Amino acid sequence: MRAYSMDLRQRVLADCDAGLPTAEVATKYSVSRPWVRRLKQRRRETGEVAPRPQRHGRPCGRTAYAEALRQAIQAQPDATLAELRARLQLRVSLATLWRAVADLGLTVKKK
């Protein structure tokens, strides 16, 4: 979901400053009442109205063992995911290991 534009934010705040109730402003611009309240609160507390940078979950921890995984697969391409996990002494699920292999653009092939 994309952040609301600065133009919309400025129009919402201008209508709020003109005395329109939060519910009417939200209806007029097809946004939620809580969003309007939070926008007004943020401007009041910090002076900011611009959208904040998006944060999408935790940072990926797979980069810590990516190179070791790449080398292990090159050394023995027909190893199973369970064998790779044991060889590298990783404490991750097989699904996580599979995603790491896919992110590296590698495959685990059986002969």
C-alpha positions in Angstrom: 0.0 0.0 0.0 1.4 3.4 -1.0 1.5 6.4 1.3 -0.9 9.2 0.8 0.5 12.1 -1.2 1.7 15.4 0.3 -1.0 17.2 -1.7 -3.7 15.2 0.0 -2.1 15.6 3.4 -2.0 19.4 3.0 -5.6 19.6 1.8 -6.7 17.4 4.8 -4.9 19.6 7.2 -6.1 22.8 5.6 -9.7 21.7 6.0 -9.1 20.7 9.6 -7.5 24.1 10.3 -10.6 25.7 8.7 -12.8 24.1 11.4 -14.2 21.1 9.6 -14.7 18.1 12.0 -12.4 15.1 11.5 -15.3 12.8 10.4 -16.3 15.2 7.6 -12.7 15.7 6.4 -12.3 11.9 6.3 -15.5 11.4 4.3 -14.6 14.2 1.9 -11.2 12.8 1.0 -12.1 9.1 1.4 -9.6 8.4 4.1 -10.2 7.0 7.6 -10.9 9.1 10.6 -8.0 7.6 12.6 -5.6 8.5 9.8 -6.8 12.1 10.0 -6.5 12.2 13.8 -3.0 10.7 13.6 -1.9 13.2 10.9 -3.1 16.1 13.1 -1.4 14.6 16.2 1.9 14.1 14.3 1.9 17.7 13.1 1.1 18.9 16.5 3.8 16.9 18.3 6.6 16.8 15.8 5.7 19.3 13.0 6.0 16.5 10.4 3.3 15.7 7.9 5.4 13.9 5.2 5.0 10.1 4.9 7.5 8.1 6.8 9.8 5.6 5.1 8.2 2.2 4.8 9.5 -0.6 7.0 8.6 -4.1 5.9 9.2 -6.6 8.7 12.5 -7.7 10.2 15.7 -7.5 8.2 16.6 -10.7 6.5 18.9 -12.8 8.6 19.8 -15.1 5.7 22.6 -12.9 4.5 24.7 -14.1 7.4 25.1 -17.6 6.0 24.5 -17.0 2.3 28.1 -17.4 1.2 28.6 -20.5 3.2 25.4 -21.9 1.7 26.5 -21.1 -1.8 29.9 -22.8 -1.3 28.2 -25.9 0.3 25.8 -26.3 -2.7 28.7 -25.9 -5.2 30.7 -28.5 -3.3 27.8 -31.0 -3.2 24.9 -30.0 -5.4 22.9 -33.1 -4.7 22.7 -32.6 -0.9 19.3 -32.4 0.6 18.2 -29.3 2.5 18.4 -31.3 5.8 22.0 -32.3 4.9 23.0 -28.7 4.1 21.4 -27.5 7.4 23.4 -30.2 9.4 26.6 -29.5 7.5 26.4 -25.8 8.1 25.1 -26.2 11.7 22.2 -23.9 11.0 19.2 -23.5 13.4 16.6 -22.6 10.8 13.6 -24.4 9.3 13.9 -26.2 6.0 11.5 -23.6 4.5 13.8 -20.8 5.5 16.7 -22.7 4.0 14.8 -23.3 0.8 14.0 -19.5 0.6 17.7 -18.7 1.1 18.6 -21.2 -1.7 16.0 -19.6 -4.0 17.2 -16.1 -3.1 20.7 -17.0 -4.2 19.3 -18.2 -7.5 20.5 -21.8 -6.9 18.8 -25.1 -7.0 19.3 -28.3 -5.0 19.2 -31.1 -7.6 19.1 -34.8 -7.0 21.0 -37.0 -9.6 
